[in-house]
C-alpha cells in the first residue's frame, strides 16, 4: 500500500513539475523572441499595442519573461531531480525554497491589498512630481521618463495622471510653439492625430485629444477589463505552488518513513 502511494505521489509531482518546466521554457522562448526580434513577434501575434510602447519597456518585459521562465525551470528541475533520486536532503531544500517563495508572494499580495489606497496615492504623487521636474514635452525626447510617459499616453489614449492639468506646472517643458507666440496646453502624445497636432496642442478638445481621460483611469479600466485573467493566473500559480508543497511534504514523509523502517 505504501509503495502504491509513493508511486502515485512521485508521478503526480513529476507531472506537475514537468508542466512548470514547460511553462518556464515557453516564457524564456517568448522573452528571447521579443528581445531579439520584436517586429516579427508583433507581426505573428498581432499585438499591435506593443508597437506604441517605448522599446525599453518592451525589452524590460522580455527580460522579466526570461527571468521568470528561468526561475520556473530551476524550480522544476530541482523538484524532478529530488523526486527521481528520492533524495530527502534535496527534496527538503526544494520544499524550503518553494515554501519561502509561496510565503513571500502571499505576504506581498496581502500587504498590497490592505494598503492598496496608500501605495496608489504614493505612486500618483511621485509620477505627478516627476512630470513637474522631468517631463520635457518632446515626442522624440532623450529623457527616459518623458519617453516612457509619452509611450504610455499613446498606448492607453490618456493624458496626464489625473488629467491634462498635471502639465500646467512643468519646469522643463518649453511650451512655446516653434516660431509662434502660441503656448501649447498639452504635449503631442496627448493628441489623437500626431501628424496634425497644431489645433490639438493649442485648442485641445475631446475630439482631437485625450484630455477627458487621465492615465490613472485608463489603467483602472485596463485592470477591470482583464481582472478575470489576472486573478485566474494568480490562483493558478498559487495553486501549483501549494500543491507542490503538499505533495512534496507527503512524498518526503514516505521516503523518511521507509528509510526509518529499513534502519530498524
N, C-alpha and C positions, 0 to 999 in steps of 0.2 A: 504493500500500500504506500509506504514511504517512497519507494523507488518510482512509483507511478506519479505521485505528487511532485517529486523532484523533476521528473521528465517533463511534465506539463508546465511547471513553473519555468524551467530552463528554456523551453521553446517559446513560451509567452514573452519572456524577457528578451530573447534573441530576436523575435519577430518585431517587438516594439522598438528595439534599438536599431534594427535594420531600417525601419521606417524613418527614424530620426537621422540615420546616416544618409539615407536617400534624400530627405528634405534638405540636409546640410549641403550635399553635393549639388542639388538643384540651385540653392541660394548662392553658392560660390560661382556656379556656372553663369547665372543671371548677372551677378555682380561684375564678373570679369567681362562678360559680353557688353554691358553698359559702359564700363570703364574703357574698354579697348575699341569699341565700335558702336557708339551711341546712335548714329544715324541709321544703321541697319536695324538696331533694336527697335527704334521708334517706327521705322517703316514696316517691320514684321508684326509688331504687336498693336500698331495703330493707336498708341497712346500719345496723341498729338500734344497733350498738355506739357509733356516733357520738353518740347521744343521751346516753350515760353520760359522755362526755368533758367536761372543763372547756371552756367556749366559747372561751377564749383559746388552747387547744391546737388546736382545730378551725380557728380563724382563722389561727393560725401555719401550719398545714398548707396552708391555702388560699393564703396569701402565698408559701409555698415553691413551690407548683404554678405560680403566676403567674410568679414569678421564673425558675424553671427553664424554663417554656414560652417566656418572653421571650428567654432566652439561646439556646434552640434556634432560635427564629425568626431572631434576629440572625445566628447562625452559618450557618443555612440560606440566608438571603437573600444574605449575603456571598459564599458559595460559588457560588450561582446567578448572581449578578451578575458575579463574576470569571470564571467559565467561559463565560458567554454572550458577554461582551465580549472574551474571550481576552486579558485584561489580566494580563501576567506580574507586575506590581508588586502588584496587588490579590490575585492568587492566591497570591503569595509571603507576603503579610501573613496571609491566611487560613490557609495551611499552618503558619505560625509560631504563630498563636494556637491552632489545634486541636491542634498537637503539644505546646504548653505545657500545655493543659488535660488532654490524654491522659497526659502525664508526671506531672502533679500527682496525678491520680487513681490511677495505678499505684503511685506512691510512697506515697500515703496508705493504699491498700489493703495494700501490702506491710508498711509500718511497723505498721499496725493489727493485722495478722495476727501479726507477730513479737512485738509487745508486748501481745498480747491480754489475758493474765492480769494484767499490770501495770495497764493502764488500767481493767480490770474492778474490781480491788481498790480503785483510787483512787476510782472512781465510787461504789462501795458505801460506802466510808469517808466520802466527802463527804456522801452522802444521809443516812446514819445520824447524822452530826454535825448536819445541818440539822434532822432530826427532834428531836434533843435541844434545839436552840436556837430553832427557829422554829415547830414544829408546835403548834397551839393546840387541836386535838381537835374543833373545831366543824364540823358538817356544812355549814353555810352561812357559812363563815368569810370575813372580809375579807382574810385573809392569803393572798397568792398561792401560796406554797409549800404551805400546807395545802389549798387548793382543788385544786391540781394533784395532790397525793398522794391526796386523797380520791377524785378522779375516776379516777385510775389504779387504786386498790384496788377500786373498784366495777366498773370495766370488766373488769379481769383477775381479779376474785374472789380477791384475795390480801390478806395482812395483814402490814405491815412489810416491810423489805428482806429480811432472813433469816427472821424470824418475828415474832410479836406482842410478843416480849420487847424489841424495839427501842424500844418506847414506855415502858419502865419508868423511864427517866431524863429524860423530857421536863421542861423547865423552864417552858414557857408554858401547858401544858395543865392546866386545873383539873379534876382527876379526881373531885372530889366531886359525886355526883349531886344535882341540884336538890332542895332541901327534904328531903334524907335524910342519913343518916350513912354511906351506902354509897360505896365507891370503885370507879370504873369501871376495868376491867382492859384494855379495848381501846376504840378510838374507834368511833363509829357506822358509819363507812364500812367497817369490817371485818365488819359484821353482814349476814347474808343477807336478813333482812326488816327494813328500816329503819323500818317503821311500828309494829313491836312489838319494841323493842330492849332493854327493861329486863333481861330474863333474859340476853340475849346480852352486854350490857355488863358485868353482874356475874358471870355464870357462863358464860363462852364455851365452847362445845364445837364439835366438827367438824360437828355437825348445824345449829347456829344461827349459825355464823360461819365465817370463812376462816382460823382460827388455824393450821391444819395446812399452810398453803401461803404461803410468802414470795413477794414480788413478783419477787425475783431468779429464782426457779424458774419463775414464771409467764411472764416474758419469755423465758427459755431455751426453755420449751415452745412459745411462740409462734414463735420463730425456727426451731425444729426443724420445726414444722408447715408453715411457709411457706418453708423454706430453698431448696426447689427453685425457687420463683417468684423469690426474691431473687437466686439465682445466675443464673437464666435472664435476668433483667432486666440484671444486671451484665454478663454475657457479651454480650448484645445491644448494650448501649451501647458497650462497649469495641470490639466488632467493627465497629460503624458508624463509630466514630472512626478505628479503624485503617485500614479500607478507604478512608475519605475521604482520609486522609493519603497512602496508597499511590497511589490513583488520581489524586489532585491532583498529586502529585510527577511521576507519569508524564506527565500532561497538560501540566504546566509544562515538562517536558523536550522534549516535542514542539513546544510553542509557541516556546521559545527556539531549538531546532534549526531550525525553519522560518524564524524571523527571521534567524538567522545565515546560512542558505543564500541568503536574499533579498539580504542585505547583501553577499554575496560572489558 
